[in-house]
Amino acid sequence: MDTREYFNDVASRWDQMRQSFFGDGVRRAAIAAAGIAPGTVVADVGIGTGFLAEAALDAGARVIGIDISEAMLGEAARKFTGRPFEARRAAADSLPLADGEVDVVLANMVLHHAPDPAAAIREMTRGLKPGGVLVVTDADTHTHEWLREEQHDVWLGFARADVARWFTAAGLDDVTVGDTHEVCSPTSTCGTRAAITIFIARGMKPGSWRRA
């Protein structure tokens, strides 16, 4: 089973599963850092069933949900029927976004599934308008190897200095990497429970803010 198959398999249960992985504090931190307001065009990369997208829609944004899993996108599309939401299937390193299409890119717990995290950040930056904001929330470095097999994680979290370096290398300004004050707490099939801190990274694409 690869990453796409895994998320297709768990999509119908993801809303319940997610509650033990990370809490609403992650969502509040990400939305606040992004500065989402009515009229903002947001790409939610690795949308899952819409954890961040729901808050962005509630704030008045138009949301493009992107995920490698068609089942996850289906769950999100059903949830957001009648709202300004569009689903697009793709991986994080090859986004179906035109250059400068969106005001904000959000990516929660997707970077550790990306084969090349630095390339994924460059691709997210490409989709931003000048003055647009990228916000990534993900796991700090940890040693829970079982997550590679059970949840198909490619990376065991990240050093914050590396994330800051990737943001800067992608051409983003005003880069900050801080703490969400939340903990990711998955449990293995043998009963081992992790407690992994979650960072929040933010950067702005140079230029003037141009809202759609």
C-alpha positions in Angstrom: 0.0 0.0 0.0 1.4 3.4 -1.0 0.5 6.8 0.5 -2.4 7.4 -1.9 -3.9 4.0 -1.2 -3.5 4.5 2.5 -5.4 7.7 2.5 -8.1 6.3 0.2 -8.5 3.5 2.7 -8.9 5.7 5.7 -10.8 8.6 4.2 -14.2 7.7 5.5 -12.8 7.4 9.1 -10.3 10.3 8.9 -12.4 12.9 10.8 -12.4 10.6 13.8 -8.8 9.5 13.4 -7.6 13.0 13.1 -8.9 14.0 16.5 -6.2 11.9 18.1 -3.4 13.2 15.8 -3.8 17.0 16.2 -6.3 19.4 17.7 -8.1 22.6 16.9 -5.1 24.7 18.1 -3.3 23.8 14.9 -6.2 25.1 12.8 -6.5 28.3 14.8 -2.7 28.9 14.5 -2.7 28.3 10.8 -5.7 30.4 9.9 -4.4 33.3 12.1 -1.0 33.2 10.5 -2.4 33.2 7.0 -4.5 36.3 7.7 -7.5 34.9 5.8 -10.3 37.4 5.2 -13.4 37.5 3.0 -12.4 37.3 -0.7 -9.1 35.4 0.0 -8.3 32.6 -2.5 -6.8 29.7 -0.6 -5.2 26.5 -1.7 -5.3 23.8 0.9 -2.6 21.3 0.0 -3.1 17.9 1.4 -6.7 18.9 2.3 -7.7 15.6 3.7 -11.4 15.9 4.7 -11.1 19.6 5.1 -9.7 20.3 8.6 -8.2 23.7 7.6 -10.5 24.3 4.6 -13.6 24.5 6.8 -12.1 27.3 8.9 -10.9 29.1 5.7 -14.4 28.9 4.2 -15.9 30.1 7.5 -13.6 33.2 7.3 -15.0 34.0 3.8 -12.4 32.5 1.6 -12.7 30.6 -1.7 -10.9 27.3 -1.3 -9.1 25.1 -3.8 -8.6 21.7 -2.0 -5.7 19.6 -3.3 -5.0 16.1 -2.4 -3.4 13.0 -3.8 -6.3 10.9 -2.6 -9.5 11.0 -4.6 -11.4 9.5 -1.6 -10.3 12.3 0.7 -11.3 14.9 -1.9 -14.7 13.2 -2.2 -15.2 13.5 1.5 -14.3 17.2 1.4 -16.5 17.9 -1.6 -19.5 16.3 0.0 -18.9 18.3 3.2 -18.6 21.6 1.4 -21.4 21.2 -1.1 -22.9 24.6 -1.9 -19.8 26.5 -0.6 -17.1 28.2 -2.7 -15.0 25.1 -2.9 -13.2 23.3 -5.7 -11.4 19.9 -5.5 -8.2 19.2 -7.6 -6.3 15.9 -7.3 -2.5 16.1 -7.3 0.6 15.5 -5.2 2.3 18.4 -3.3 5.2 18.5 -5.6 3.2 19.0 -8.8 0.3 21.3 -7.9 -2.6 22.0 -10.4 -2.2 25.8 -9.8 -1.3 28.5 -12.3 1.6 30.7 -11.3 0.3 33.3 -8.8 -3.2 31.9 -8.7 -3.9 32.1 -5.0 -3.5 34.5 -2.0 -2.7 31.8 0.6 -1.4 28.3 0.5 -2.0 26.1 3.6 -0.4 22.7 4.2 -1.1 20.8 7.4 0.7 17.5 8.0 1.5 17.0 4.3 5.2 17.8 4.2 6.3 14.6 5.9 4.6 12.7 3.1 6.4 14.6 0.3 9.3 12.8 -1.4 11.2 16.1 -1.6 10.0 18.7 1.0 12.0 21.5 -0.4 10.6 21.0 -3.9 7.1 20.9 -2.4 7.6 24.2 -0.7 9.0 25.7 -4.0 5.8 24.4 -5.8 3.5 25.9 -3.1 5.4 29.2 -3.4 5.0 29.2 -7.2 1.2 29.2 -6.8 1.2 32.3 -4.6 0.4 35.8 -5.8 3.0 38.5 -5.0 2.4 39.3 -1.4 0.8 35.9 -0.8 1.4 33.8 2.3 2.5 30.2 2.8 1.7 28.5 6.1 2.9 25.0 6.8 2.1 23.1 10.0 3.9 19.7 10.5 5.8 17.5 12.9 9.1 18.3 14.6 11.9 15.7 14.3 11.1 12.5 16.1 12.1 8.8 16.3 8.9 6.9 15.8 9.9 4.6 13.0 6.7 2.7 13.0 4.9 5.7 11.4 6.7 4.9 8.2 5.0 1.6 7.9 1.6 2.2 9.6 0.9 5.7 8.3 3.2 5.8 5.3 5.2 8.8 6.6 8.3 9.5 4.4 10.0 11.7 6.9 10.1 11.5 10.7 9.4 15.2 11.1 11.7 18.1 10.4 14.3 20.3 12.1 12.9 23.8 12.2 16.1 25.3 10.9 15.7 23.1 7.8 12.2 24.3 7.2 13.2 27.9 7.6 16.1 27.3 5.1 13.7 25.7 2.5 11.3 28.7 2.9 14.0 31.2 2.3 15.5 29.2 -0.6 12.0 29.2 -2.2 12.2 33.0 -2.3 9.9 33.7 0.6 10.4 36.8 2.9 9.7 37.4 6.6 10.1 33.7 7.3 9.2 32.5 10.8 9.1 29.0 12.3 7.5 28.7 15.7 5.4 26.4 17.9 1.7 25.7 17.6 1.8 24.5 21.3 0.0 21.4 20.0 1.1 17.7 20.1 0.5 15.0 17.5 -0.4 11.8 19.3 -0.9 8.8 17.0 -0.9 5.3 18.5 0.7 2.3 16.9 -1.0 -1.1 16.4 1.1 -2.4 19.3 0.0 0.3 21.6 2.9 2.7 21.5 1.7 6.3 21.7 3.7 9.2 20.2 3.8 12.8 21.5 5.3 14.9 18.7 5.4 18.6 18.9 4.0 20.5 15.9 5.7 23.6 14.3 4.1 26.4 12.3 6.1 28.0 9.4 5.1 31.1 7.6 6.6 33.1 4.8 5.5 35.8 2.3 6.1 36.0 -1.4 7.8 39.3 -2.3 5.6 41.9 -4.0 2.4 43.7 -3.4 -0.7 41.9 -2.1 -3.2 41.4 -4.9 -6.4 39.8 -3.7 -8.8 38.2 -6.2 
